[in-house]
Amino acid sequence: MPLGSVDYRILQTTYQNFKPEDPKQQEFIDFLHGLYVLEYRNRQNWYDVHPIVVELLHEEGLIDNSE
């Protein structure tokens, strides 16, 4: 799936905060279904970006390599 600026922003926010700004946003739900983002449930729900997508975010300069 080609990614646009809104998509990159959602992925970047999810990576940095372990949650999106709006978990009910259709683009975010599409990322969950496409396994771009993984959902974890323990004491609370949290999310992380798939490692392959993290590499893409690094390549795009959206996250620092030290993160």
CHARMM internal coordinates of N, CA and C (Angstrom, degrees):
IC EDIT
DIST 1 N 1 CA 1.4429
DIST 1 CA 1 C 1.5281
ANGL 1 N 1 CA 1 C 107.92
DIST 1 C 2 N 1.3223
ANGL 1 CA 1 C 2 N 117.93
DIHE 1 N 1 CA 1 C 2 N 125.94
DIST 2 N 2 CA 1.4622
ANGL 1 C 2 N 2 CA 119.71
DIHE 1 CA 1 C 2 N 2 CA 176.73
DIST 2 CA 2 C 1.5292
ANGL 2 N 2 CA 2 C 110.71
DIHE 1 C 2 N 2 CA 2 C -67.68
DIST 2 C 3 N 1.3225
ANGL 2 CA 2 C 3 N 116.19
DIHE 2 N 2 CA 2 C 3 N 142.36
DIST 3 N 3 CA 1.4648
ANGL 2 C 3 N 3 CA 120.77
DIHE 2 CA 2 C 3 N 3 CA -176.68
DIST 3 CA 3 C 1.5179
ANGL 3 N 3 CA 3 C 110.61
DIHE 2 C 3 N 3 CA 3 C -107.69
DIST 3 C 4 N 1.3340
ANGL 3 CA 3 C 4 N 115.72
DIHE 3 N 3 CA 3 C 4 N 137.08
DIST 4 N 4 CA 1.4563
ANGL 3 C 4 N 4 CA 122.22
DIHE 3 CA 3 C 4 N 4 CA 175.78
DIST 4 CA 4 C 1.5136
ANGL 4 N 4 CA 4 C 110.76
DIHE 3 C 4 N 4 CA 4 C -105.18
DIST 4 C 5 N 1.3199
ANGL 4 CA 4 C 5 N 116.25
DIHE 4 N 4 CA 4 C 5 N -177.73
DIST 5 N 5 CA 1.4622
ANGL 4 C 5 N 5 CA 120.18
DIHE 4 CA 4 C 5 N 5 CA -176.55
DIST 5 CA 5 C 1.5253
ANGL 5 N 5 CA 5 C 112.71
DIHE 4 C 5 N 5 CA 5 C -62.92
DIST 5 C 6 N 1.3360
ANGL 5 CA 5 C 6 N 117.53
DIHE 5 N 5 CA 5 C 6 N -36.67
DIST 6 N 6 CA 1.4715
ANGL 5 C 6 N 6 CA 120.59
DIHE 5 CA 5 C 6 N 6 CA 177.50
DIST 6 CA 6 C 1.5288
ANGL 6 N 6 CA 6 C 109.47
DIHE 5 C 6 N 6 CA 6 C -64.72
DIST 6 C 7 N 1.3275
ANGL 6 CA 6 C 7 N 116.89
DIHE 6 N 6 CA 6 C 7 N -41.08
DIST 7 N 7 CA 1.4643
ANGL 6 C 7 N 7 CA 121.15
DIHE 6 CA 6 C 7 N 7 CA 179.32
DIST 7 CA 7 C 1.5220
ANGL 7 N 7 CA 7 C 111.05
DIHE 6 C 7 N 7 CA 7 C -61.89
DIST 7 C 8 N 1.3278
ANGL 7 CA 7 C 8 N 116.34
DIHE 7 N 7 CA 7 C 8 N -47.01
DIST 8 N 8 CA 1.4627
ANGL 7 C 8 N 8 CA 119.72
DIHE 7 CA 7 C 8 N 8 CA 178.93
DIST 8 CA 8 C 1.5238
ANGL 8 N 8 CA 8 C 111.21
DIHE 7 C 8 N 8 CA 8 C -61.28
DIST 8 C 9 N 1.3195
ANGL 8 CA 8 C 9 N 117.28
DIHE 8 N 8 CA 8 C 9 N -38.64
DIST 9 N 9 CA 1.4671
ANGL 8 C 9 N 9 CA 121.32
DIHE 8 CA 8 C 9 N 9 CA 179.40
DIST 9 CA 9 C 1.5300
ANGL 9 N 9 CA 9 C 110.67
DIHE 8 C 9 N 9 CA 9 C -63.96
DIST 9 C 10 N 1.3243
ANGL 9 CA 9 C 10 N 117.05
DIHE 9 N 9 CA 9 C 10 N -42.19
DIST 10 N 10 CA 1.4751
ANGL 9 C 10 N 10 CA 121.36
DIHE 9 CA 9 C 10 N 10 CA 178.07
DIST 10 CA 10 C 1.5252
ANGL 10 N 10 CA 10 C 109.84
DIHE 9 C 10 N 10 CA 10 C -62.18
DIST 10 C 11 N 1.3275
ANGL 10 CA 10 C 11 N 116.76
DIHE 10 N 10 CA 10 C 11 N -46.67
DIST 11 N 11 CA 1.4662
ANGL 10 C 11 N 11 CA 121.04
DIHE 10 CA 10 C 11 N 11 CA -178.78
DIST 11 CA 11 C 1.5218
ANGL 11 N 11 CA 11 C 111.13
DIHE 10 C 11 N 11 CA 11 C -65.61
DIST 11 C 12 N 1.3236
ANGL 11 CA 11 C 12 N 117.09
DIHE 11 N 11 CA 11 C 12 N -41.55
DIST 12 N 12 CA 1.4571
ANGL 11 C 12 N 12 CA 120.92
DIHE 11 CA 11 C 12 N 12 CA 179.17
DIST 12 CA 12 C 1.5318
ANGL 12 N 12 CA 12 C 110.98
DIHE 11 C 12 N 12 CA 12 C -63.12
DIST 12 C 13 N 1.3153
ANGL 12 CA 12 C 13 N 117.31
DIHE 12 N 12 CA 12 C 13 N -45.60
DIST 13 N 13 CA 1.4664
ANGL 12 C 13 N 13 CA 122.06
DIHE 12 CA 12 C 13 N 13 CA 178.92
DIST 13 CA 13 C 1.5218
ANGL 13 N 13 CA 13 C 110.88
DIHE 12 C 13 N 13 CA 13 C -62.48
DIST 13 C 14 N 1.3235
ANGL 13 CA 13 C 14 N 116.32
DIHE 13 N 13 CA 13 C 14 N -43.54
DIST 14 N 14 CA 1.4633
ANGL 13 C 14 N 14 CA 120.71
DIHE 13 CA 13 C 14 N 14 CA -179.94
DIST 14 CA 14 C 1.5246
ANGL 14 N 14 CA 14 C 110.43
DIHE 13 C 14 N 14 CA 14 C -63.85
DIST 14 C 15 N 1.3165
ANGL 14 CA 14 C 15 N 116.84
DIHE 14 N 14 CA 14 C 15 N -42.34
DIST 15 N 15 CA 1.4668
ANGL 14 C 15 N 15 CA 121.27
DIHE 14 CA 14 C 15 N 15 CA 178.83
DIST 15 CA 15 C 1.5275
ANGL 15 N 15 CA 15 C 110.94
DIHE 14 C 15 N 15 CA 15 C -61.78
DIST 15 C 16 N 1.3234
ANGL 15 CA 15 C 16 N 116.96
DIHE 15 N 15 CA 15 C 16 N -44.76
DIST 16 N 16 CA 1.4592
ANGL 15 C 16 N 16 CA 120.86
DIHE 15 CA 15 C 16 N 16 CA -174.73
DIST 16 CA 16 C 1.5258
ANGL 16 N 16 CA 16 C 113.60
DIHE 15 C 16 N 16 CA 16 C -77.22
DIST 16 C 17 N 1.3406
ANGL 16 CA 16 C 17 N 117.59
DIHE 16 N 16 CA 16 C 17 N -33.36
DIST 17 N 17 CA 1.4667
ANGL 16 C 17 N 17 CA 121.33
DIHE 16 CA 16 C 17 N 17 CA -173.23
DIST 17 CA 17 C 1.5282
ANGL 17 N 17 CA 17 C 114.34
DIHE 16 C 17 N 17 CA 17 C -110.87
DIST 17 C 18 N 1.3134
ANGL 17 CA 17 C 18 N 117.48
DIHE 17 N 17 CA 17 C 18 N -3.93
DIST 18 N 18 CA 1.4635
ANGL 17 C 18 N 18 CA 123.28
DIHE 17 CA 17 C 18 N 18 CA -175.77
DIST 18 CA 18 C 1.5246
ANGL 18 N 18 CA 18 C 112.40
DIHE 17 C 18 N 18 CA 18 C 61.37
DIST 18 C 19 N 1.3367
ANGL 18 CA 18 C 19 N 115.13
DIHE 18 N 18 CA 18 C 19 N 20.90
DIST 19 N 19 CA 1.4607
ANGL 18 C 19 N 19 CA 121.09
DIHE 18 CA 18 C 19 N 19 CA 174.13
DIST 19 CA 19 C 1.5271
ANGL 19 N 19 CA 19 C 108.01
DIHE 18 C 19 N 19 CA 19 C -164.30
DIST 19 C 20 N 1.3171
ANGL 19 CA 19 C 20 N 116.71
DIHE 19 N 19 CA 19 C 20 N 151.32
DIST 20 N 20 CA 1.4660
ANGL 19 C 20 N 20 CA 119.45
DIHE 19 CA 19 C 20 N 20 CA 176.41
DIST 20 CA 20 C 1.5250
ANGL 20 N 20 CA 20 C 109.96
DIHE 19 C 20 N 20 CA 20 C -84.10
DIST 20 C 21 N 1.3168
ANGL 20 CA 20 C 21 N 115.79
DIHE 20 N 20 CA 20 C 21 N 169.59
DIST 21 N 21 CA 1.4665
ANGL 20 C 21 N 21 CA 118.97
DIHE 20 CA 20 C 21 N 21 CA 174.43
DIST 21 CA 21 C 1.5221
ANGL 21 N 21 CA 21 C 110.11
DIHE 20 C 21 N 21 CA 21 C -65.58
DIST 21 C 22 N 1.3423
ANGL 21 CA 21 C 22 N 116.91
DIHE 21 N 21 CA 21 C 22 N -39.39
DIST 22 N 22 CA 1.4637
ANGL 21 C 22 N 22 CA 121.83
DIHE 21 CA 21 C 22 N 22 CA -178.79
DIST 22 CA 22 C 1.5232
ANGL 22 N 22 CA 22 C 109.62
DIHE 21 C 22 N 22 CA 22 C -136.72
DIST 22 C 23 N 1.3489
ANGL 22 CA 22 C 23 N 117.90
DIHE 22 N 22 CA 22 C 23 N 99.22
DIST 23 N 23 CA 1.4660
ANGL 22 C 23 N 23 CA 119.75
DIHE 22 CA 22 C 23 N 23 CA -178.04
DIST 23 CA 23 C 1.5258
ANGL 23 N 23 CA 23 C 113.98
DIHE 22 C 23 N 23 CA 23 C -67.23
DIST 23 C 24 N 1.3334
ANGL 23 CA 23 C 24 N 117.82
DIHE 23 N 23 CA 23 C 24 N -9.99
DIST 24 N 24 CA 1.4647
ANGL 23 C 24 N 24 CA 120.37
DIHE 23 CA 23 C 24 N 24 CA 178.56
DIST 24 CA 24 C 1.5270
ANGL 24 N 24 CA 24 C 112.14
DIHE 23 C 24 N 24 CA 24 C -98.16
DIST 24 C 25 N 1.3294
ANGL 24 CA 24 C 25 N 116.84
DIHE 24 N 24 CA 24 C 25 N 1.28
DIST 25 N 25 CA 1.4621
ANGL 24 C 25 N 25 CA 121.50
DIHE 24 CA 24 C 25 N 25 CA 177.64
DIST 25 CA 25 C 1.5280
ANGL 25 N 25 CA 25 C 108.93
DIHE 24 C 25 N 25 CA 25 C -65.90
DIST 25 C 26 N 1.3093
ANGL 25 CA 25 C 26 N 117.24
DIHE 25 N 25 CA 25 C 26 N 133.31
DIST 26 N 26 CA 1.4617
ANGL 25 C 26 N 26 CA 121.49
DIHE 25 CA 25 C 26 N 26 CA -173.92
DIST 26 CA 26 C 1.5295
ANGL 26 N 26 CA 26 C 112.31
DIHE 25 C 26 N 26 CA 26 C -58.20
DIST 26 C 27 N 1.3244
ANGL 26 CA 26 C 27 N 118.04
DIHE 26 N 26 CA 26 C 27 N -39.01
DIST 27 N 27 CA 1.4636
ANGL 26 C 27 N 27 CA 120.04
DIHE 26 CA 26 C 27 N 27 CA 179.18
DIST 27 CA 27 C 1.5190
ANGL 27 N 27 CA 27 C 111.14
DIHE 26 C 27 N 27 CA 27 C -61.54
DIST 27 C 28 N 1.3352
ANGL 27 CA 27 C 28 N 116.82
DIHE 27 N 27 CA 27 C 28 N -40.29
DIST 28 N 28 CA 1.4618
ANGL 27 C 28 N 28 CA 120.21
DIHE 27 CA 27 C 28 N 28 CA 178.60
DIST 28 CA 28 C 1.5289
ANGL 28 N 28 CA 28 C 110.54
DIHE 27 C 28 N 28 CA 28 C -65.75
DIST 28 C 29 N 1.2994
ANGL 28 CA 28 C 29 N 117.02
DIHE 28 N 28 CA 28 C 29 N -43.12
DIST 29 N 29 CA 1.4698
ANGL 28 C 29 N 29 CA 121.33
DIHE 28 CA 28 C 29 N 29 CA 178.15
DIST 29 CA 29 C 1.5287
ANGL 29 N 29 CA 29 C 110.26
DIHE 28 C 29 N 29 CA 29 C -60.55
DIST 29 C 30 N 1.3298
ANGL 29 CA 29 C 30 N 116.65
DIHE 29 N 29 CA 29 C 30 N -39.75
DIST 30 N 30 CA 1.4643
ANGL 29 C 30 N 30 CA 120.42
DIHE 29 CA 29 C 30 N 30 CA 176.52
DIST 30 CA 30 C 1.5236
ANGL 30 N 30 CA 30 C 111.10
DIHE 29 C 30 N 30 CA 30 C -62.02
DIST 30 C 31 N 1.3390
ANGL 30 CA 30 C 31 N 117.23
DIHE 30 N 30 CA 30 C 31 N -37.62
DIST 31 N 31 CA 1.4620
ANGL 30 C 31 N 31 CA 120.52
DIHE 30 CA 30 C 31 N 31 CA 176.84
DIST 31 CA 31 C 1.5258
ANGL 31 N 31 CA 31 C 111.03
DIHE 30 C 31 N 31 CA 31 C -64.93
DIST 31 C 32 N 1.3237
ANGL 31 CA 31 C 32 N 117.52
DIHE 31 N 31 CA 31 C 32 N -37.86
DIST 32 N 32 CA 1.4669
ANGL 31 C 32 N 32 CA 120.43
DIHE 31 CA 31 C 32 N 32 CA 176.56
DIST 32 CA 32 C 1.5236
ANGL 32 N 32 CA 32 C 110.79
DIHE 31 C 32 N 32 CA 32 C -63.73
DIST 32 C 33 N 1.3100
ANGL 32 CA 32 C 33 N 116.30
DIHE 32 N 32 CA 32 C 33 N -46.26
DIST 33 N 33 CA 1.4698
ANGL 32 C 33 N 33 CA 120.54
DIHE 32 CA 32 C 33 N 33 CA -179.24
DIST 33 CA 33 C 1.5247
ANGL 33 N 33 CA 33 C 111.83
DIHE 32 C 33 N 33 CA 33 C -66.15
DIST 33 C 34 N 1.3351
ANGL 33 CA 33 C 34 N 116.65
DIHE 33 N 33 CA 33 C 34 N -33.72
DIST 34 N 34 CA 1.4607
ANGL 33 C 34 N 34 CA 121.09
DIHE 33 CA 33 C 34 N 34 CA 179.72
DIST 34 CA 34 C 1.5194
ANGL 34 N 34 CA 34 C 113.31
DIHE 33 C 34 N 34 CA 34 C -86.70
DIST 34 C 35 N 1.3248
ANGL 34 CA 34 C 35 N 117.03
DIHE 34 N 34 CA 34 C 35 N 1.08
DIST 35 N 35 CA 1.4663
ANGL 34 C 35 N 35 CA 124.84
DIHE 34 CA 34 C 35 N 35 CA 179.65
DIST 35 CA 35 C 1.5279
ANGL 35 N 35 CA 35 C 113.59
DIHE 34 C 35 N 35 CA 35 C 63.86
DIST 35 C 36 N 1.3299
ANGL 35 CA 35 C 36 N 117.10
DIHE 35 N 35 CA 35 C 36 N 23.81
DIST 36 N 36 CA 1.4574
ANGL 35 C 36 N 36 CA 120.53
DIHE 35 CA 35 C 36 N 36 CA 169.69
DIST 36 CA 36 C 1.5223
ANGL 36 N 36 CA 36 C 108.90
DIHE 35 C 36 N 36 CA 36 C -70.60
DIST 36 C 37 N 1.3343
ANGL 36 CA 36 C 37 N 115.64
DIHE 36 N 36 CA 36 C 37 N -33.05
DIST 37 N 37 CA 1.4570
ANGL 36 C 37 N 37 CA 123.52
DIHE 36 CA 36 C 37 N 37 CA 179.25
DIST 37 CA 37 C 1.5265
ANGL 37 N 37 CA 37 C 107.80
DIHE 36 C 37 N 37 CA 37 C -123.38
DIST 37 C 38 N 1.3235
ANGL 37 CA 37 C 38 N 115.50
DIHE 37 N 37 CA 37 C 38 N 139.06
DIST 38 N 38 CA 1.4620
ANGL 37 C 38 N 38 CA 121.40
DIHE 37 CA 37 C 38 N 38 CA -179.85
DIST 38 CA 38 C 1.5286
ANGL 38 N 38 CA 38 C 108.99
DIHE 37 C 38 N 38 CA 38 C -109.95
DIST 38 C 39 N 1.3259
ANGL 38 CA 38 C 39 N 115.74
DIHE 38 N 38 CA 38 C 39 N 139.39
DIST 39 N 39 CA 1.4652
ANGL 38 C 39 N 39 CA 120.92
DIHE 38 CA 38 C 39 N 39 CA -179.73
DIST 39 CA 39 C 1.5240
ANGL 39 N 39 CA 39 C 108.93
DIHE 38 C 39 N 39 CA 39 C -103.99
DIST 39 C 40 N 1.3198
ANGL 39 CA 39 C 40 N 115.45
DIHE 39 N 39 CA 39 C 40 N 134.86
DIST 40 N 40 CA 1.4573
ANGL 39 C 40 N 40 CA 122.17
DIHE 39 CA 39 C 40 N 40 CA 177.84
DIST 40 CA 40 C 1.5167
ANGL 40 N 40 CA 40 C 108.58
DIHE 39 C 40 N 40 CA 40 C -120.33
DIST 40 C 41 N 1.3217
ANGL 40 CA 40 C 41 N 115.05
DIHE 40 N 40 CA 40 C 41 N 143.18
DIST 41 N 41 CA 1.4689
ANGL 40 C 41 N 41 CA 119.93
DIHE 40 CA 40 C 41 N 41 CA 178.87
DIST 41 CA 41 C 1.5219
ANGL 41 N 41 CA 41 C 108.66
DIHE 40 C 41 N 41 CA 41 C -131.37
DIST 41 C 42 N 1.3002
ANGL 41 CA 41 C 42 N 114.82
DIHE 41 N 41 CA 41 C 42 N 117.09
DIST 42 N 42 CA 1.4556
ANGL 41 C 42 N 42 CA 120.69
DIHE 41 CA 41 C 42 N 42 CA 169.21
DIST 42 CA 42 C 1.5239
ANGL 42 N 42 CA 42 C 105.40
DIHE 41 C 42 N 42 CA 42 C -136.81
DIST 42 C 43 N 1.2853
ANGL 42 CA 42 C 43 N 120.67
DIHE 42 N 42 CA 42 C 43 N -118.43
DIST 43 N 43 CA 1.4726
ANGL 42 C 43 N 43 CA 119.31
DIHE 42 CA 42 C 43 N 43 CA 177.97
DIST 43 CA 43 C 1.5211
ANGL 43 N 43 CA 43 C 111.23
DIHE 42 C 43 N 43 CA 43 C -63.63
DIST 43 C 44 N 1.2862
ANGL 43 CA 43 C 44 N 116.47
DIHE 43 N 43 CA 43 C 44 N -28.11
DIST 44 N 44 CA 1.4592
ANGL 43 C 44 N 44 CA 121.46
DIHE 43 CA 43 C 44 N 44 CA 175.95
DIST 44 CA 44 C 1.5277
ANGL 44 N 44 CA 44 C 108.85
DIHE 43 C 44 N 44 CA 44 C -147.22
DIST 44 C 45 N 1.3046
ANGL 44 CA 44 C 45 N 116.34
DIHE 44 N 44 CA 44 C 45 N 162.74
DIST 45 N 45 CA 1.4568
ANGL 44 C 45 N 45 CA 120.30
DIHE 44 CA 44 C 45 N 45 CA 177.26
DIST 45 CA 45 C 1.5200
ANGL 45 N 45 CA 45 C 109.00
DIHE 44 C 45 N 45 CA 45 C -79.97
DIST 45 C 46 N 1.3258
ANGL 45 CA 45 C 46 N 116.27
DIHE 45 N 45 CA 45 C 46 N 138.96
DIST 46 N 46 CA 1.4520
ANGL 45 C 46 N 46 CA 121.51
DIHE 45 CA 45 C 46 N 46 CA 173.02
DIST 46 CA 46 C 1.5132
ANGL 46 N 46 CA 46 C 107.64
DIHE 45 C 46 N 46 CA 46 C -148.51
DIST 46 C 47 N 1.3146
ANGL 46 CA 46 C 47 N 115.55
DIHE 46 N 46 CA 46 C 47 N 165.42
DIST 47 N 47 CA 1.4599
ANGL 46 C 47 N 47 CA 121.59
DIHE 46 CA 46 C 47 N 47 CA -172.75
DIST 47 CA 47 C 1.5199
ANGL 47 N 47 CA 47 C 109.63
DIHE 46 C 47 N 47 CA 47 C -132.01
DIST 47 C 48 N 1.3222
ANGL 47 CA 47 C 48 N 115.07
DIHE 47 N 47 CA 47 C 48 N 153.91
DIST 48 N 48 CA 1.4546
ANGL 47 C 48 N 48 CA 120.68
DIHE 47 CA 47 C 48 N 48 CA 173.89
DIST 48 CA 48 C 1.5193
ANGL 48 N 48 CA 48 C 108.12
DIHE 47 C 48 N 48 CA 48 C -142.52
DIST 48 C 49 N 1.3002
ANGL 48 CA 48 C 49 N 115.60
DIHE 48 N 48 CA 48 C 49 N 154.41
DIST 49 N 49 CA 1.4552
ANGL 48 C 49 N 49 CA 121.69
DIHE 48 CA 48 C 49 N 49 CA -179.64
DIST 49 CA 49 C 1.5233
ANGL 49 N 49 CA 49 C 108.66
DIHE 48 C 49 N 49 CA 49 C -86.31
DIST 49 C 50 N 1.3215
ANGL 49 CA 49 C 50 N 116.75
DIHE 49 N 49 CA 49 C 50 N 138.54
DIST 50 N 50 CA 1.4639
ANGL 49 C 50 N 50 CA 122.31
DIHE 49 CA 49 C 50 N 50 CA 179.20
DIST 50 CA 50 C 1.5320
ANGL 50 N 50 CA 50 C 108.91
DIHE 49 C 50 N 50 CA 50 C -56.36
DIST 50 C 51 N 1.3398
ANGL 50 CA 50 C 51 N 118.29
DIHE 50 N 50 CA 50 C 51 N 140.65
DIST 51 N 51 CA 1.4726
ANGL 50 C 51 N 51 CA 121.11
DIHE 50 CA 50 C 51 N 51 CA -177.67
DIST 51 CA 51 C 1.5302
ANGL 51 N 51 CA 51 C 114.51
DIHE 50 C 51 N 51 CA 51 C -54.20
DIST 51 C 52 N 1.2972
ANGL 51 CA 51 C 52 N 118.48
DIHE 51 N 51 CA 51 C 52 N -34.99
DIST 52 N 52 CA 1.4723
ANGL 51 C 52 N 52 CA 120.20
DIHE 51 CA 51 C 52 N 52 CA 178.66
DIST 52 CA 52 C 1.5280
ANGL 52 N 52 CA 52 C 109.98
DIHE 51 C 52 N 52 CA 52 C -66.51
DIST 52 C 53 N 1.3171
ANGL 52 CA 52 C 53 N 117.16
DIHE 52 N 52 CA 52 C 53 N -37.25
DIST 53 N 53 CA 1.4635
ANGL 52 C 53 N 53 CA 121.39
DIHE 52 CA 52 C 53 N 53 CA 178.81
DIST 53 CA 53 C 1.5273
ANGL 53 N 53 CA 53 C 109.67
DIHE 52 C 53 N 53 CA 53 C -71.61
DIST 53 C 54 N 1.3238
ANGL 53 CA 53 C 54 N 117.79
DIHE 53 N 53 CA 53 C 54 N -33.02
DIST 54 N 54 CA 1.4670
ANGL 53 C 54 N 54 CA 121.12
DIHE 53 CA 53 C 54 N 54 CA 175.82
DIST 54 CA 54 C 1.5240
ANGL 54 N 54 CA 54 C 109.38
DIHE 53 C 54 N 54 CA 54 C -58.79
DIST 54 C 55 N 1.3279
ANGL 54 CA 54 C 55 N 117.64
DIHE 54 N 54 CA 54 C 55 N -42.72
DIST 55 N 55 CA 1.4677
ANGL 54 C 55 N 55 CA 121.41
DIHE 54 CA 54 C 55 N 55 CA 177.45
DIST 55 CA 55 C 1.5247
ANGL 55 N 55 CA 55 C 110.88
DIHE 54 C 55 N 55 CA 55 C -58.83
DIST 55 C 56 N 1.3263
ANGL 55 CA 55 C 56 N 116.78
DIHE 55 N 55 CA 55 C 56 N -41.38
DIST 56 N 56 CA 1.4555
ANGL 55 C 56 N 56 CA 121.77
DIHE 55 CA 55 C 56 N 56 CA 178.40
DIST 56 CA 56 C 1.5312
ANGL 56 N 56 CA 56 C 110.50
DIHE 55 C 56 N 56 CA 56 C -62.98
DIST 56 C 57 N 1.3286
ANGL 56 CA 56 C 57 N 117.11
DIHE 56 N 56 CA 56 C 57 N -42.81
DIST 57 N 57 CA 1.4641
ANGL 56 C 57 N 57 CA 120.90
DIHE 56 CA 56 C 57 N 57 CA 178.08
DIST 57 CA 57 C 1.5326
ANGL 57 N 57 CA 57 C 111.05
DIHE 56 C 57 N 57 CA 57 C -62.44
DIST 57 C 58 N 1.3428
ANGL 57 CA 57 C 58 N 117.01
DIHE 57 N 57 CA 57 C 58 N -38.20
DIST 58 N 58 CA 1.4642
ANGL 57 C 58 N 58 CA 121.18
DIHE 57 CA 57 C 58 N 58 CA 175.31
DIST 58 CA 58 C 1.5265
ANGL 58 N 58 CA 58 C 110.02
DIHE 57 C 58 N 58 CA 58 C -62.07
DIST 58 C 59 N 1.3211
ANGL 58 CA 58 C 59 N 115.98
DIHE 58 N 58 CA 58 C 59 N -47.93
DIST 59 N 59 CA 1.4688
ANGL 58 C 59 N 59 CA 120.89
DIHE 58 CA 58 C 59 N 59 CA -178.65
DIST 59 CA 59 C 1.5243
ANGL 59 N 59 CA 59 C 111.79
DIHE 58 C 59 N 59 CA 59 C -60.75
DIST 59 C 60 N 1.3166
ANGL 59 CA 59 C 60 N 116.93
DIHE 59 N 59 CA 59 C 60 N -34.23
DIST 60 N 60 CA 1.4667
ANGL 59 C 60 N 60 CA 121.78
DIHE 59 CA 59 C 60 N 60 CA -179.59
DIST 60 CA 60 C 1.5343
ANGL 60 N 60 CA 60 C 112.14
DIHE 59 C 60 N 60 CA 60 C -81.92
DIST 60 C 61 N 1.3361
ANGL 60 CA 60 C 61 N 116.78
DIHE 60 N 60 CA 60 C 61 N -4.71
DIST 61 N 61 CA 1.4574
ANGL 60 C 61 N 61 CA 121.01
DIHE 60 CA 60 C 61 N 61 CA -179.72
DIST 61 CA 61 C 1.5134
ANGL 61 N 61 CA 61 C 114.58
DIHE 60 C 61 N 61 CA 61 C 74.18
DIST 61 C 62 N 1.3196
ANGL 61 CA 61 C 62 N 116.43
DIHE 61 N 61 CA 61 C 62 N 21.46
DIST 62 N 62 CA 1.4697
ANGL 61 C 62 N 62 CA 121.02
DIHE 61 CA 61 C 62 N 62 CA -177.35
DIST 62 CA 62 C 1.5169
ANGL 62 N 62 CA 62 C 113.31
DIHE 61 C 62 N 62 CA 62 C -89.53
DIST 62 C 63 N 1.3265
ANGL 62 CA 62 C 63 N 116.27
DIHE 62 N 62 CA 62 C 63 N -19.46
DIST 63 N 63 CA 1.4592
ANGL 62 C 63 N 63 CA 120.39
DIHE 62 CA 62 C 63 N 63 CA 175.53
DIST 63 CA 63 C 1.5286
ANGL 63 N 63 CA 63 C 106.98
DIHE 62 C 63 N 63 CA 63 C -136.16
DIST 63 C 64 N 1.3058
ANGL 63 CA 63 C 64 N 115.85
DIHE 63 N 63 CA 63 C 64 N 151.21
DIST 64 N 64 CA 1.4519
ANGL 63 C 64 N 64 CA 123.23
DIHE 63 CA 63 C 64 N 64 CA -178.14
DIST 64 CA 64 C 1.5233
ANGL 64 N 64 CA 64 C 108.89
DIHE 63 C 64 N 64 CA 64 C -78.72
DIST 64 C 65 N 1.3095
ANGL 64 CA 64 C 65 N 116.97
DIHE 64 N 64 CA 64 C 65 N 143.75
DIST 65 N 65 CA 1.4664
ANGL 64 C 65 N 65 CA 121.44
DIHE 64 CA 64 C 65 N 65 CA 178.39
DIST 65 CA 65 C 1.5155
ANGL 65 N 65 CA 65 C 112.82
DIHE 64 C 65 N 65 CA 65 C -61.59
DIST 65 C 66 N 1.3258
ANGL 65 CA 65 C 66 N 117.77
DIHE 65 N 65 CA 65 C 66 N -22.58
DIST 66 N 66 CA 1.4686
ANGL 65 C 66 N 66 CA 120.09
DIHE 65 CA 65 C 66 N 66 CA -179.18
DIST 66 CA 66 C 1.5109
ANGL 66 N 66 CA 66 C 112.76
DIHE 65 C 66 N 66 CA 66 C -82.11
DIST 66 C 67 N 1.3565
ANGL 66 CA 66 C 67 N 117.50
DIHE 66 N 66 CA 66 C 67 N -7.36
DIST 67 N 67 CA 1.4771
ANGL 66 C 67 N 67 CA 119.87
DIHE 66 CA 66 C 67 N 67 CA -179.90
DIST 67 CA 67 C 1.4937
ANGL 67 N 67 CA 67 C 110.02
DIHE 66 C 67 N 67 CA 67 C -76.02
END
COOR INIT
IC SEED 1 N 1 CA 1 C
IC BUILD
